[in-house]
Amino acid sequence: DSCARVIANRTLMTRGLEALGFVVLPSSANFVFARHPDHDGAMLFKGLRDRAVLVRHFNKPRIDRFLRITVGTDEQCTGLVEALREIV
């Protein structure tokens, strides 16, 4: 049941991110890597943090434009997408 919820929420979150223009790497895990072609990863990270939405950002070559986003509950995934809608 827990795995099914993670898969469903990952799909929901991925679709929401892609609708906002994000590139989401394929994932079979409980997280996704996503980047927006027009916005810096560090800026997105800060904008989310300012809205009390916590994700990971790694300031490392090749992944510095990406956010690592853990799959949460329905409400958390919806809240993440809504916060990013405000930012982008």
Secondary structure, DSSP 4 states (H G I P E B T S, - for coil): -HHHHHHHHHHHHHHHHHHTT-EE---SSSEEEEEBTTB-HHHHHHHHHHTT---B---STTTTT-EEEE---HHHHHHHHHHHHHH-
